Amino acid sequence: MYIHIGENKVLRKKDIAFVFDLDSATVSVHTRNFLKKAEKENRVILLGYDLPKSFVVTKDNLVYLSPFNTTTIKGFY
């Protein structure tokens, strides 16, 4: 099964490791450090021009910043 995460990007359900709300998850310093490290390593992919509401981490450690909220993404499951 494929999950639409924004801007014509779909991922296989089995390839998704985590889906996080961007506002609540970035309260933690650990999450902010993870995202900073991923950005330095060019593993962050921004989907669209809208303000991201969530981020999806794949099993191969790519991070997609999605304009969809977590409820919308999880609703595709």
mmCIF file of the N, C-alpha and C atoms, coordinates in Angstrom:
data_MODEL
# 
_entry.id   MODEL 
# 
loop_
_atom_site.group_PDB 
_atom_site.id 
_atom_site.type_symbol 
_atom_site.label_atom_id 
_atom_site.label_alt_id 
_atom_site.label_comp_id 
_atom_site.label_asym_id 
_atom_site.label_entity_id 
_atom_site.label_seq_id 
_atom_site.pdbx_PDB_ins_code 
_atom_site.Cartn_x 
_atom_site.Cartn_y 
_atom_site.Cartn_z 
_atom_site.occupancy 
_atom_site.B_iso_or_equiv 
_atom_site.pdbx_formal_charge 
_atom_site.auth_seq_id 
_atom_site.auth_comp_id 
_atom_site.auth_asym_id 
_atom_site.auth_atom_id 
_atom_site.pdbx_PDB_model_num 
ATOM 1   N N  . MET A 1 1  ? 0.837  -1.169 0.000  1.00 0.00 ? 1  MET A N  1 
ATOM 2   C CA . MET A 1 1  ? 0.000  0.000  0.000  1.00 0.00 ? 1  MET A CA 1 
ATOM 3   C C  . MET A 1 1  ? 0.889  1.242  0.000  1.00 0.00 ? 1  MET A C  1 
ATOM 4   N N  . TYR A 1 2  ? 0.444  2.293  -0.677 1.00 0.00 ? 2  TYR A N  1 
ATOM 5   C CA . TYR A 1 2  ? 1.172  3.542  -0.780 1.00 0.00 ? 2  TYR A CA 1 
ATOM 6   C C  . TYR A 1 2  ? 0.450  4.637  0.006  1.00 0.00 ? 2  TYR A C  1 
ATOM 7   N N  . ILE A 1 3  ? 1.234  5.518  0.618  1.00 0.00 ? 3  ILE A N  1 
ATOM 8   C CA . ILE A 1 3  ? 0.702  6.605  1.434  1.00 0.00 ? 3  ILE A CA 1 
ATOM 9   C C  . ILE A 1 3  ? 1.113  7.928  0.797  1.00 0.00 ? 3  ILE A C  1 
ATOM 10  N N  . HIS A 1 4  ? 0.143  8.800  0.549  1.00 0.00 ? 4  HIS A N  1 
ATOM 11  C CA . HIS A 1 4  ? 0.410  10.122 -0.011 1.00 0.00 ? 4  HIS A CA 1 
ATOM 12  C C  . HIS A 1 4  ? 0.803  11.057 1.133  1.00 0.00 ? 4  HIS A C  1 
ATOM 13  N N  . ILE A 1 5  ? 1.969  11.701 1.035  1.00 0.00 ? 5  ILE A N  1 
ATOM 14  C CA . ILE A 1 5  ? 2.434  12.578 2.117  1.00 0.00 ? 5  ILE A CA 1 
ATOM 15  C C  . ILE A 1 5  ? 2.536  14.039 1.676  1.00 0.00 ? 5  ILE A C  1 
ATOM 16  N N  . GLY A 1 6  ? 2.080  14.359 0.483  1.00 0.00 ? 6  GLY A N  1 
ATOM 17  C CA . GLY A 1 6  ? 2.058  15.733 0.002  1.00 0.00 ? 6  GLY A CA 1 
ATOM 18  C C  . GLY A 1 6  ? 2.825  15.925 -1.286 1.00 0.00 ? 6  GLY A C  1 
ATOM 19  N N  . GLU A 1 7  ? 2.391  16.951 -2.064 1.00 0.00 ? 7  GLU A N  1 
ATOM 20  C CA . GLU A 1 7  ? 3.076  17.340 -3.301 1.00 0.00 ? 7  GLU A CA 1 
ATOM 21  C C  . GLU A 1 7  ? 3.426  16.171 -4.212 1.00 0.00 ? 7  GLU A C  1 
ATOM 22  N N  . ASN A 1 8  ? 2.461  15.352 -4.479 1.00 0.00 ? 8  ASN A N  1 
ATOM 23  C CA . ASN A 1 8  ? 2.632  14.215 -5.393 1.00 0.00 ? 8  ASN A CA 1 
ATOM 24  C C  . ASN A 1 8  ? 3.679  13.210 -4.944 1.00 0.00 ? 8  ASN A C  1 
ATOM 25  N N  . LYS A 1 9  ? 3.988  13.194 -3.656 1.00 0.00 ? 9  LYS A N  1 
ATOM 26  C CA . LYS A 1 9  ? 4.955  12.228 -3.121 1.00 0.00 ? 9  LYS A CA 1 
ATOM 27  C C  . LYS A 1 9  ? 4.204  11.120 -2.407 1.00 0.00 ? 9  LYS A C  1 
ATOM 28  N N  . VAL A 1 10 ? 4.486  9.901  -2.791 1.00 0.00 ? 10 VAL A N  1 
ATOM 29  C CA . VAL A 1 10 ? 3.910  8.740  -2.125 1.00 0.00 ? 10 VAL A CA 1 
ATOM 30  C C  . VAL A 1 10 ? 5.042  7.843  -1.649 1.00 0.00 ? 10 VAL A C  1 
ATOM 31  N N  . LEU A 1 11 ? 4.824  7.221  -0.517 1.00 0.00 ? 11 LEU A N  1 
ATOM 32  C CA . LEU A 1 11 ? 5.781  6.275  0.044  1.00 0.00 ? 11 LEU A CA 1 
ATOM 33  C C  . LEU A 1 11 ? 5.073  4.956  0.291  1.00 0.00 ? 11 LEU A C  1 
ATOM 34  N N  . ARG A 1 12 ? 5.817  3.895  0.209  1.00 0.00 ? 12 ARG A N  1 
ATOM 35  C CA . ARG A 1 12 ? 5.236  2.607  0.572  1.00 0.00 ? 12 ARG A CA 1 
ATOM 36  C C  . ARG A 1 12 ? 5.032  2.596  2.084  1.00 0.00 ? 12 ARG A C  1 
ATOM 37  N N  . LYS A 1 13 ? 3.909  2.082  2.519  1.00 0.00 ? 13 LYS A N  1 
ATOM 38  C CA . LYS A 1 13 ? 3.582  2.047  3.944  1.00 0.00 ? 13 LYS A CA 1 
ATOM 39  C C  . LYS A 1 13 ? 4.676  1.356  4.747  1.00 0.00 ? 13 LYS A C  1 
ATOM 40  N N  . LYS A 1 14 ? 5.219  0.295  4.204  1.00 0.00 ? 14 LYS A N  1 
ATOM 41  C CA . LYS A 1 14 ? 6.231  -0.470 4.939  1.00 0.00 ? 14 LYS A CA 1 
ATOM 42  C C  . LYS A 1 14 ? 7.558  0.277  5.050  1.00 0.00 ? 14 LYS A C  1 
ATOM 43  N N  . ASP A 1 15 ? 7.756  1.342  4.255  1.00 0.00 ? 15 ASP A N  1 
ATOM 44  C CA . ASP A 1 15 ? 8.991  2.126  4.309  1.00 0.00 ? 15 ASP A CA 1 
ATOM 45  C C  . ASP A 1 15 ? 8.932  3.270  5.320  1.00 0.00 ? 15 ASP A C  1 
ATOM 46  N N  . ILE A 1 16 ? 7.747  3.548  5.853  1.00 0.00 ? 16 ILE A N  1 
ATOM 47  C CA . ILE A 1 16 ? 7.586  4.635  6.819  1.00 0.00 ? 16 ILE A CA 1 
ATOM 48  C C  . ILE A 1 16 ? 7.899  4.117  8.215  1.00 0.00 ? 16 ILE A C  1 
ATOM 49  N N  . ALA A 1 17 ? 8.840  4.791  8.884  1.00 0.00 ? 17 ALA A N  1 
ATOM 50  C CA . ALA A 1 17 ? 9.196  4.412  10.250 1.00 0.00 ? 17 ALA A CA 1 
ATOM 51  C C  . ALA A 1 17 ? 8.375  5.213  11.265 1.00 0.00 ? 17 ALA A C  1 
ATOM 52  N N  . PHE A 1 18 ? 8.286  6.541  11.070 1.00 0.00 ? 18 PHE A N  1 
ATOM 53  C CA . PHE A 1 18 ? 7.590  7.411  12.020 1.00 0.00 ? 18 PHE A CA 1 
ATOM 54  C C  . PHE A 1 18 ? 6.911  8.558  11.306 1.00 0.00 ? 18 PHE A C  1 
ATOM 55  N N  . VAL A 1 19 ? 5.834  9.042  11.915 1.00 0.00 ? 19 VAL A N  1 
ATOM 56  C CA . VAL A 1 19 ? 5.164  10.269 11.481 1.00 0.00 ? 19 VAL A CA 1 
ATOM 57  C C  . VAL A 1 19 ? 5.017  11.143 12.724 1.00 0.00 ? 19 VAL A C  1 
ATOM 58  N N  . PHE A 1 20 ? 5.571  12.358 12.658 1.00 0.00 ? 20 PHE A N  1 
ATOM 59  C CA . PHE A 1 20 ? 5.559  13.249 13.810 1.00 0.00 ? 20 PHE A CA 1 
ATOM 60  C C  . PHE A 1 20 ? 4.877  14.572 13.486 1.00 0.00 ? 20 PHE A C  1 
ATOM 61  N N  . ASP A 1 21 ? 4.192  15.133 14.476 1.00 0.00 ? 21 ASP A N  1 
ATOM 62  C CA . ASP A 1 21 ? 3.689  16.497 14.390 1.00 0.00 ? 21 ASP A CA 1 
ATOM 63  C C  . ASP A 1 21 ? 4.879  17.424 14.588 1.00 0.00 ? 21 ASP A C  1 
ATOM 64  N N  . LEU A 1 22 ? 5.082  18.358 13.679 1.00 0.00 ? 22 LEU A N  1 
ATOM 65  C CA . LEU A 1 22 ? 6.267  19.206 13.725 1.00 0.00 ? 22 LEU A CA 1 
ATOM 66  C C  . LEU A 1 22 ? 6.282  20.103 14.958 1.00 0.00 ? 22 LEU A C  1 
ATOM 67  N N  . ASP A 1 23 ? 5.137  20.681 15.321 1.00 0.00 ? 23 ASP A N  1 
ATOM 68  C CA . ASP A 1 23 ? 5.094  21.589 16.472 1.00 0.00 ? 23 ASP A CA 1 
ATOM 69  C C  . ASP A 1 23 ? 5.371  20.885 17.788 1.00 0.00 ? 23 ASP A C  1 
ATOM 70  N N  . SER A 1 24 ? 4.703  19.783 18.028 1.00 0.00 ? 24 SER A N  1 
ATOM 71  C CA . SER A 1 24 ? 4.862  19.122 19.325 1.00 0.00 ? 24 SER A CA 1 
ATOM 72  C C  . SER A 1 24 ? 6.169  18.341 19.427 1.00 0.00 ? 24 SER A C  1 
ATOM 73  N N  . ALA A 1 25 ? 6.641  17.791 18.332 1.00 0.00 ? 25 ALA A N  1 
ATOM 74  C CA . ALA A 1 25 ? 7.875  16.981 18.385 1.00 0.00 ? 25 ALA A CA 1 
ATOM 75  C C  . ALA A 1 25 ? 9.119  17.840 18.547 1.00 0.00 ? 25 ALA A C  1 
ATOM 76  N N  . THR A 1 26 ? 9.107  19.046 18.004 1.00 0.00 ? 26 THR A N  1 
ATOM 77  C CA . THR A 1 26 ? 10.309 19.873 18.059 1.00 0.00 ? 26 THR A CA 1 
ATOM 78  C C  . THR A 1 26 ? 10.475 20.588 19.394 1.00 0.00 ? 26 THR A C  1 
ATOM 79  N N  . VAL A 1 27 ? 9.593  20.331 20.332 1.00 0.00 ? 27 VAL A N  1 
ATOM 80  C CA . VAL A 1 27 ? 9.780  20.831 21.687 1.00 0.00 ? 27 VAL A CA 1 
ATOM 81  C C  . VAL A 1 27 ? 10.996 20.160 22.312 1.00 0.00 ? 27 VAL A C  1 
ATOM 82  N N  . SER A 1 28 ? 11.222 18.928 21.973 1.00 0.00 ? 28 SER A N  1 
ATOM 83  C CA . SER A 1 28 ? 12.343 18.159 22.510 1.00 0.00 ? 28 SER A CA 1 
ATOM 84  C C  . SER A 1 28 ? 13.651 18.546 21.824 1.00 0.00 ? 28 SER A C  1 
ATOM 85  N N  . VAL A 1 29 ? 14.676 18.753 22.621 1.00 0.00 ? 29 VAL A N  1 
ATOM 86  C CA . VAL A 1 29 ? 15.995 19.078 22.081 1.00 0.00 ? 29 VAL A CA 1 
ATOM 87  C C  . VAL A 1 29 ? 16.545 17.914 21.253 1.00 0.00 ? 29 VAL A C  1 
ATOM 88  N N  . HIS A 1 30 ? 16.197 16.704 21.598 1.00 0.00 ? 30 HIS A N  1 
ATOM 89  C CA . HIS A 1 30 ? 16.667 15.527 20.854 1.00 0.00 ? 30 HIS A CA 1 
ATOM 90  C C  . HIS A 1 30 ? 16.107 15.514 19.429 1.00 0.00 ? 30 HIS A C  1 
ATOM 91  N N  . THR A 1 31 ? 14.833 15.872 19.311 1.00 0.00 ? 31 THR A N  1 
ATOM 92  C CA . THR A 1 31 ? 14.219 15.920 17.985 1.00 0.00 ? 31 THR A CA 1 
ATOM 93  C C  . THR A 1 31 ? 14.834 17.039 17.153 1.00 0.00 ? 31 THR A C  1 
ATOM 94  N N  . ARG A 1 32 ? 15.038 18.194 17.757 1.00 0.00 ? 32 ARG A N  1 
ATOM 95  C CA . ARG A 1 32 ? 15.662 19.307 17.032 1.00 0.00 ? 32 ARG A CA 1 
ATOM 96  C C  . ARG A 1 32 ? 17.068 18.932 16.573 1.00 0.00 ? 32 ARG A C  1 
ATOM 97  N N  . ASN A 1 33 ? 17.816 18.256 17.426 1.00 0.00 ? 33 ASN A N  1 
ATOM 98  C CA . ASN A 1 33 ? 19.163 17.814 17.041 1.00 0.00 ? 33 ASN A CA 1 
ATOM 99  C C  . ASN A 1 33 ? 19.120 16.801 15.902 1.00 0.00 ? 33 ASN A C  1 
ATOM 100 N N  . PHE A 1 34 ? 18.151 15.888 15.962 1.00 0.00 ? 34 PHE A N  1 
ATOM 101 C CA . PHE A 1 34 ? 17.979 14.903 14.887 1.00 0.00 ? 34 PHE A CA 1 
ATOM 102 C C  . PHE A 1 34 ? 17.710 15.606 13.561 1.00 0.00 ? 34 PHE A C  1 
ATOM 103 N N  . LEU A 1 35 ? 16.808 16.582 13.579 1.00 0.00 ? 35 LEU A N  1 
ATOM 104 C CA . LEU A 1 35 ? 16.467 17.296 12.350 1.00 0.00 ? 35 LEU A CA 1 
ATOM 105 C C  . LEU A 1 35 ? 17.643 18.135 11.842 1.00 0.00 ? 35 LEU A C  1 
ATOM 106 N N  . LYS A 1 36 ? 18.382 18.759 12.732 1.00 0.00 ? 36 LYS A N  1 
ATOM 107 C CA . LYS A 1 36 ? 19.559 19.535 12.320 1.00 0.00 ? 36 LYS A CA 1 
ATOM 108 C C  . LYS A 1 36 ? 20.596 18.634 11.665 1.00 0.00 ? 36 LYS A C  1 
ATOM 109 N N  . LYS A 1 37 ? 20.832 17.476 12.273 1.00 0.00 ? 37 LYS A N  1 
ATOM 110 C CA . LYS A 1 37 ? 21.808 16.537 11.720 1.00 0.00 ? 37 LYS A CA 1 
ATOM 111 C C  . LYS A 1 37 ? 21.358 16.030 10.352 1.00 0.00 ? 37 LYS A C  1 
ATOM 112 N N  . ALA A 1 38 ? 20.071 15.705 10.229 1.00 0.00 ? 38 ALA A N  1 
ATOM 113 C CA . ALA A 1 38 ? 19.533 15.233 8.951  1.00 0.00 ? 38 ALA A CA 1 
ATOM 114 C C  . ALA A 1 38 ? 19.663 16.309 7.876  1.00 0.00 ? 38 ALA A C  1 
ATOM 115 N N  . GLU A 1 39 ? 19.449 17.563 8.265  1.00 0.00 ? 39 GLU A N  1 
ATOM 116 C CA . GLU A 1 39 ? 19.568 18.651 7.299  1.00 0.00 ? 39 GLU A CA 1 
ATOM 117 C C  . GLU A 1 39 ? 21.021 18.831 6.847  1.00 0.00 ? 39 GLU A C  1 
ATOM 118 N N  . LYS A 1 40 ? 21.956 18.744 7.773  1.00 0.00 ? 40 LYS A N  1 
ATOM 119 C CA . LYS A 1 40 ? 23.381 18.859 7.421  1.00 0.00 ? 40 LYS A CA 1 
ATOM 120 C C  . LYS A 1 40 ? 23.821 17.743 6.489  1.00 0.00 ? 40 LYS A C  1 
ATOM 121 N N  . GLU A 1 41 ? 23.197 16.573 6.637  1.00 0.00 ? 41 GLU A N  1 
ATOM 122 C CA . GLU A 1 41 ? 23.537 15.415 5.810  1.00 0.00 ? 41 GLU A CA 1 
ATOM 123 C C  . GLU A 1 41 ? 22.695 15.340 4.537  1.00 0.00 ? 41 GLU A C  1 
ATOM 124 N N  . ASN A 1 42 ? 21.930 16.398 4.260  1.00 0.00 ? 42 ASN A N  1 
ATOM 125 C CA . ASN A 1 42 ? 21.076 16.479 3.058  1.00 0.00 ? 42 ASN A CA 1 
ATOM 126 C C  . ASN A 1 42 ? 20.069 15.341 2.976  1.00 0.00 ? 42 ASN A C  1 
ATOM 127 N N  . ARG A 1 43 ? 19.496 14.975 4.116  1.00 0.00 ? 43 ARG A N  1 
ATOM 128 C CA . ARG A 1 43 ? 18.484 13.919 4.146  1.00 0.00 ? 43 ARG A CA 1 
ATOM 129 C C  . ARG A 1 43 ? 17.080 14.476 4.348  1.00 0.00 ? 43 ARG A C  1 
ATOM 130 N N  . VAL A 1 44 ? 16.934 15.812 4.355  1.00 0.00 ? 44 VAL A N  1 
ATOM 131 C CA . VAL A 1 44 ? 15.631 16.445 4.566  1.00 0.00 ? 44 VAL A CA 1 
ATOM 132 C C  . VAL A 1 44 ? 15.077 16.896 3.228  1.00 0.00 ? 44 VAL A C  1 
ATOM 133 N N  . ILE A 1 45 ? 13.832 16.525 2.965  1.00 0.00 ? 45 ILE A N  1 
ATOM 134 C CA . ILE A 1 45 ? 13.165 16.863 1.710  1.00 0.00 ? 45 ILE A CA 1 
ATOM 135 C C  . ILE A 1 45 ? 11.899 17.638 2.045  1.00 0.00 ? 45 ILE A C  1 
ATOM 136 N N  . LEU A 1 46 ? 11.838 18.877 1.578  1.00 0.00 ? 46 LEU A N  1 
ATOM 137 C CA . LEU A 1 46 ? 10.669 19.729 1.795  1.00 0.00 ? 46 LEU A CA 1 
ATOM 138 C C  . LEU A 1 46 ? 9.662  19.474 0.687  1.00 0.00 ? 46 LEU A C  1 
ATOM 139 N N  . LEU A 1 47 ? 8.454  19.141 1.069  1.00 0.00 ? 47 LEU A N  1 
ATOM 140 C CA . LEU A 1 47 ? 7.398  18.866 0.101  1.00 0.00 ? 47 LEU A CA 1 
ATOM 141 C C  . LEU A 1 47 ? 6.499  20.093 -0.016 1.00 0.00 ? 47 LEU A C  1 
ATOM 142 N N  . GLY A 1 48 ? 6.665  20.861 -1.062 1.00 0.00 ? 48 GLY A N  1 
ATOM 143 C CA . GLY A 1 48 ? 5.829  22.016 -1.312 1.00 0.00 ? 48 GLY A CA 1 
ATOM 144 C C  . GLY A 1 48 ? 6.365  23.290 -0.697 1.00 0.00 ? 48 GLY A C  1 
ATOM 145 N N  . TYR A 1 49 ? 5.584  24.337 -0.859 1.00 0.00 ? 49 TYR A N  1 
ATOM 146 C CA . TYR A 1 49 ? 5.977  25.661 -0.399 1.00 0.00 ? 49 TYR A CA 1 
ATOM 147 C C  . TYR A 1 49 ? 5.199  26.093 0.833  1.00 0.00 ? 49 TYR A C  1 
ATOM 148 N N  . ASP A 1 50 ? 4.216  25.319 1.237  1.00 0.00 ? 50 ASP A N  1 
ATOM 149 C CA . ASP A 1 50 ? 3.448  25.636 2.433  1.00 0.00 ? 50 ASP A CA 1 
ATOM 150 C C  . ASP A 1 50 ? 4.262  25.328 3.675  1.00 0.00 ? 50 ASP A C  1 
ATOM 151 N N  . LEU A 1 51 ? 3.876  25.943 4.775  1.00 0.00 ? 51 LEU A N  1 
ATOM 152 C CA . LEU A 1 51 ? 4.524  25.686 6.052  1.00 0.00 ? 51 LEU A CA 1 
ATOM 153 C C  . LEU A 1 51 ? 4.328  24.223 6.426  1.00 0.00 ? 51 LEU A C  1 
ATOM 154 N N  . PRO A 1 52 ? 5.402  23.482 6.712  1.00 0.00 ? 52 PRO A N  1 
ATOM 155 C CA . PRO A 1 52 ? 5.253  22.067 7.064  1.00 0.00 ? 52 PRO A CA 1 
ATOM 156 C C  . PRO A 1 52 ? 4.519  21.899 8.389  1.00 0.00 ? 52 PRO A C  1 
ATOM 157 N N  . LYS A 1 53 ? 3.682  20.884 8.444  1.00 0.00 ? 53 LYS A N  1 
ATOM 158 C CA . LYS A 1 53 ? 2.926  20.581 9.660  1.00 0.00 ? 53 LYS A CA 1 
ATOM 159 C C  . LYS A 1 53 ? 3.400  19.292 10.317 1.00 0.00 ? 53 LYS A C  1 
ATOM 160 N N  . SER A 1 54 ? 4.067  18.458 9.552  1.00 0.00 ? 54 SER A N  1 
ATOM 161 C CA . SER A 1 54 ? 4.532  17.182 10.097 1.00 0.00 ? 54 SER A CA 1 
ATOM 162 C C  . SER A 1 54 ? 5.800  16.776 9.370  1.00 0.00 ? 54 SER A C  1 
ATOM 163 N N  . PHE A 1 55 ? 6.444  15.768 9.927  1.00 0.00 ? 55 PHE A N  1 
ATOM 164 C CA . PHE A 1 55 ? 7.563  15.181 9.200  1.00 0.00 ? 55 PHE A CA 1 
ATOM 165 C C  . PHE A 1 55 ? 7.481  13.675 9.285  1.00 0.00 ? 55 PHE A C  1 
ATOM 166 N N  . VAL A 1 56 ? 7.889  13.054 8.195  1.00 0.00 ? 56 VAL A N  1 
ATOM 167 C CA . VAL A 1 56 ? 7.835  11.604 8.046  1.00 0.00 ? 56 VAL A CA 1 
ATOM 168 C C  . VAL A 1 56 ? 9.269  11.108 7.934  1.00 0.00 ? 56 VAL A C  1 
ATOM 169 N N  . VAL A 1 57 ? 9.612  10.141 8.770  1.00 0.00 ? 57 VAL A N  1 
ATOM 170 C CA . VAL A 1 57 ? 10.946 9.541  8.732  1.00 0.00 ? 57 VAL A CA 1 
ATOM 171 C C  . VAL A 1 57 ? 10.800 8.147  8.132  1.00 0.00 ? 57 VAL A C  1 
ATOM 172 N N  . THR A 1 58 ? 11.603 7.883  7.121  1.00 0.00 ? 58 THR A N  1 
ATOM 173 C CA . THR A 1 58 ? 11.550 6.571  6.484  1.00 0.00 ? 58 THR A CA 1 
ATOM 174 C C  . THR A 1 58 ? 12.577 5.644  7.123  1.00 0.00 ? 58 THR A C  1 
ATOM 175 N N  . LYS A 1 59 ? 12.463 4.380  6.822  1.00 0.00 ? 59 LYS A N  1 
ATOM 176 C CA . LYS A 1 59 ? 13.386 3.396  7.380  1.00 0.00 ? 59 LYS A CA 1 
ATOM 177 C C  . LYS A 1 59 ? 14.820 3.593  6.899  1.00 0.00 ? 59 LYS A C  1 
ATOM 178 N N  . ASP A 1 60 ? 14.982 4.274  5.758  1.00 0.00 ? 60 ASP A N  1 
ATOM 179 C CA . ASP A 1 60 ? 16.344 4.564  5.283  1.00 0.00 ? 60 ASP A CA 1 
ATOM 180 C C  . ASP A 1 60 ? 16.810 5.957  5.731  1.00 0.00 ? 60 ASP A C  1 
ATOM 181 N N  . ASN A 1 61 ? 16.136 6.508  6.767  1.00 0.00 ? 61 ASN A N  1 
ATOM 182 C CA . ASN A 1 61 ? 16.508 7.761  7.436  1.00 0.00 ? 61 ASN A CA 1 
ATOM 183 C C  . ASN A 1 61 ? 16.371 9.011  6.589  1.00 0.00 ? 61 ASN A C  1 
ATOM 184 N N  . LEU A 1 62 ? 15.493 9.017  5.602  1.00 0.00 ? 62 LEU A N  1 
ATOM 185 C CA . LEU A 1 62 ? 15.140 10.251 4.918  1.00 0.00 ? 62 LEU A CA 1 
ATOM 186 C C  . LEU A 1 62 ? 14.041 10.924 5.729  1.00 0.00 ? 62 LEU A C  1 
ATOM 187 N N  . VAL A 1 63 ? 14.048 12.254 5.725  1.00 0.00 ? 63 VAL A N  1 
ATOM 188 C CA . VAL A 1 63 ? 13.051 13.017 6.468  1.00 0.00 ? 63 VAL A CA 1 
ATOM 189 C C  . VAL A 1 63 ? 12.289 13.881 5.474  1.00 0.00 ? 63 VAL A C  1 
ATOM 190 N N  . TYR A 1 64 ? 10.978 13.676 5.392  1.00 0.00 ? 64 TYR A N  1 
ATOM 191 C CA . TYR A 1 64 ? 10.126 14.456 4.515  1.00 0.00 ? 64 TYR A CA 1 
ATOM 192 C C  . TYR A 1 64 ? 9.319  15.429 5.353  1.00 0.00 ? 64 TYR A C  1 
ATOM 193 N N  . LEU A 1 65 ? 9.437  16.739 5.053  1.00 0.00 ? 65 LEU A N  1 
ATOM 194 C CA . LEU A 1 65 ? 8.631  17.754 5.712  1.00 0.00 ? 65 LEU A CA 1 
ATOM 195 C C  . LEU A 1 65 ? 7.355  17.916 4.900  1.00 0.00 ? 65 LEU A C  1 
ATOM 196 N N  . SER A 1 66 ? 6.243  17.573 5.513  1.00 0.00 ? 66 SER A N  1 
ATOM 197 C CA . SER A 1 66 ? 4.972  17.491 4.802  1.00 0.00 ? 66 SER A CA 1 
ATOM 198 C C  . SER A 1 66 ? 4.033  18.633 5.181  1.00 0.00 ? 66 SER A C  1 
ATOM 199 N N  . PRO A 1 67 ? 3.295  19.164 4.198  1.00 0.00 ? 67 PRO A N  1 
ATOM 200 C CA . PRO A 1 67 ? 2.282  20.175 4.502  1.00 0.00 ? 67 PRO A CA 1 
ATOM 201 C C  . PRO A 1 67 ? 1.027  19.567 5.133  1.00 0.00 ? 67 PRO A C  1 
ATOM 202 N N  . PHE A 1 68 ? 0.928  18.247 5.177  1.00 0.00 ? 68 PHE A N  1 
ATOM 203 C CA . PHE A 1 68 ? -0.222 17.566 5.781  1.00 0.00 ? 68 PHE A CA 1 
ATOM 204 C C  . PHE A 1 68 ? 0.009  17.412 7.278  1.00 0.00 ? 68 PHE A C  1 
ATOM 205 N N  . ASN A 1 69 ? -1.081 17.436 8.034  1.00 0.00 ? 69 ASN A N  1 
ATOM 206 C CA . ASN A 1 69 ? -0.929 17.151 9.463  1.00 0.00 ? 69 ASN A CA 1 
ATOM 207 C C  . ASN A 1 69 ? -0.894 15.634 9.663  1.00 0.00 ? 69 ASN A C  1 
ATOM 208 N N  . THR A 1 70 ? -0.501 15.217 10.841 1.00 0.00 ? 70 THR A N  1 
ATOM 209 C CA . THR A 1 70 ? -0.325 13.785 11.104 1.00 0.00 ? 70 THR A CA 1 
ATOM 210 C C  . THR A 1 70 ? -1.630 13.010 10.970 1.00 0.00 ? 70 THR A C  1 
ATOM 211 N N  . THR A 1 71 ? -2.721 13.629 11.352 1.00 0.00 ? 71 THR A N  1 
ATOM 212 C CA . THR A 1 71 ? -4.019 12.960 11.242 1.00 0.00 ? 71 THR A CA 1 
ATOM 213 C C  . THR A 1 71 ? -4.348 12.638 9.793  1.00 0.00 ? 71 THR A C  1 
ATOM 214 N N  . THR A 1 72 ? -4.047 13.549 8.906  1.00 0.00 ? 72 THR A N  1 
ATOM 215 C CA . THR A 1 72 ? -4.301 13.317 7.487  1.00 0.00 ? 72 THR A CA 1 
ATOM 216 C C  . THR A 1 72 ? -3.438 12.193 6.956  1.00 0.00 ? 72 THR A C  1 
ATOM 217 N N  . ILE A 1 73 ? -2.168 12.209 7.292  1.00 0.00 ? 73 ILE A N  1 
ATOM 218 C CA . ILE A 1 73 ? -1.268 11.146 6.816  1.00 0.00 ? 73 ILE A CA 1 
ATOM 219 C C  . ILE A 1 73 ? -1.680 9.798  7.394  1.00 0.00 ? 73 ILE A C  1 
ATOM 220 N N  . LYS A 1 74 ? -1.962 9.749  8.669  1.00 0.00 ? 74 LYS A N  1 
ATOM 221 C CA . LYS A 1 74 ? -2.360 8.480  9.294  1.00 0.00 ? 74 LYS A CA 1 
ATOM 222 C C  . LYS A 1 74 ? -3.708 8.014  8.769  1.00 0.00 ? 74 LYS A C  1 
ATOM 223 N N  . GLY A 1 75 ? -4.538 8.945  8.307  1.00 0.00 ? 75 GLY A N  1 
ATOM 224 C CA . GLY A 1 75 ? -5.833 8.582  7.742  1.00 0.00 ? 75 GLY A CA 1 
ATOM 225 C C  . GLY A 1 75 ? -5.705 7.796  6.443  1.00 0.00 ? 75 GLY A C  1 
ATOM 226 N N  . PHE A 1 76 ? -4.571 7.951  5.758  1.00 0.00 ? 76 PHE A N  1 
ATOM 227 C CA . PHE A 1 76 ? -4.335 7.193  4.533  1.00 0.00 ? 76 PHE A CA 1 
ATOM 228 C C  . PHE A 1 76 ? -3.999 5.734  4.812  1.00 0.00 ? 76 PHE A C  1 
ATOM 229 N N  . TYR A 1 77 ? -3.658 5.411  6.073  1.00 0.00 ? 77 TYR A N  1 
ATOM 230 C CA . TYR A 1 77 ? -3.361 4.028  6.421  1.00 0.00 ? 77 TYR A CA 1 
ATOM 231 C C  . TYR A 1 77 ? -4.611 3.256  6.238  1.00 0.00 ? 77 TYR A C  1 
# 
